[in-house]
Structure formats: C-alpha cells, structure tokens
C-alpha cells in the first residue's frame, strides 16, 4: 500500500492514508520494562486503544490502554 499512519493530531481516529510524512505521522517509540511499548505523537499525547475502540492519539497519561505488545 505504501501509506503512513497519521495521528490526525488527536482530533480523529488514527488513519493509514498518508502518502508522505509530516508532523502528524511522526511518533516517539517508548519501551517499557514489562516488554510493552507506547507511541507518543507530536501533540504530546499517547496512542490509545480503549476497549477495542478506534485508536486515537489523545491521552495525556501512559497507562494500560496506551501500552502495546509488538511481535
């Protein structure tokens, strides 16, 4: 597909529809001691997947819904 993930600046659910990288498509990868990772967007917020809902980048704290396992 060749598309990039976008945080939509925390205003909308995350999408994967960008053909180039700008600020909304950049994330800081944060590794936790428990083997999980979190992603922090350029808006200073974390990606969250609360209860299996659409992923958003609007959380100020990094708790359970903001931690992910990678394989």
C-alpha positions as CSV (number, residue, x, y, z in Angstrom):
1,X,0.0,0.0,0.0
2,X,2.8,2.4,0.8
3,X,0.8,4.6,3.2
4,X,1.8,6.2,6.5
5,X,-0.1,6.2,9.8
6,X,-1.4,9.6,10.9
7,X,-2.4,10.7,14.4
8,X,-4.8,13.3,12.9
9,X,-3.4,15.5,15.7
10,X,-5.6,13.7,18.2
11,X,-8.8,15.1,16.7
12,X,-10.0,12.0,15.0
13,X,-9.3,8.2,15.0
14,X,-5.9,7.3,13.6
15,X,-5.8,6.6,9.9
16,X,-3.3,5.0,7.5
17,X,-3.9,7.1,4.4
18,X,-0.9,9.5,4.1
19,X,1.4,9.3,1.1
20,X,4.2,11.4,2.8
21,X,5.4,12.1,6.3
22,X,4.8,15.3,8.2
23,X,4.4,16.1,11.9
24,X,1.2,14.1,12.4
25,X,2.9,11.0,11.0
26,X,5.8,11.0,13.5
27,X,5.8,9.1,16.8
28,X,8.2,8.6,19.6
29,X,8.6,4.9,20.5
30,X,8.7,4.4,24.3
31,X,9.8,1.0,25.5
32,X,8.6,-0.2,29.0
33,X,10.3,-2.6,31.3
34,X,7.4,-5.0,31.0
35,X,8.0,-5.6,27.3
36,X,5.3,-3.3,26.1
37,X,5.7,-0.2,24.0
38,X,3.8,3.1,23.7
39,X,3.7,5.7,20.9
40,X,3.7,9.4,21.6
41,X,2.5,11.7,18.9
42,X,3.8,15.2,18.0
43,X,0.9,16.6,20.0
44,X,2.5,15.2,23.2
45,X,-0.3,12.6,23.6
46,X,-0.2,8.8,23.6
47,X,-2.0,6.5,21.2
48,X,-4.8,4.6,23.0
49,X,-7.0,1.7,22.1
50,X,-9.5,1.9,24.9
51,X,-11.8,-1.2,25.0
52,X,-11.0,-2.1,21.4
53,X,-12.4,1.2,20.0
54,X,-10.8,3.1,17.2
55,X,-7.2,4.1,18.0
56,X,-6.7,7.7,19.0
57,X,-3.7,9.9,19.9
58,X,-5.3,12.0,22.7
59,X,-4.2,10.5,26.0
60,X,-2.1,12.6,28.4
61,X,-1.0,9.6,30.5
62,X,0.5,6.3,29.6
63,X,-1.5,3.6,31.3
64,X,-2.9,0.2,30.3
65,X,-4.8,1.3,27.2
66,X,-1.7,3.1,25.9
67,X,0.6,0.1,26.1
68,X,1.0,-2.4,23.2
69,X,2.8,-5.7,22.6
70,X,4.9,-6.0,19.4
71,X,5.9,-9.2,17.6
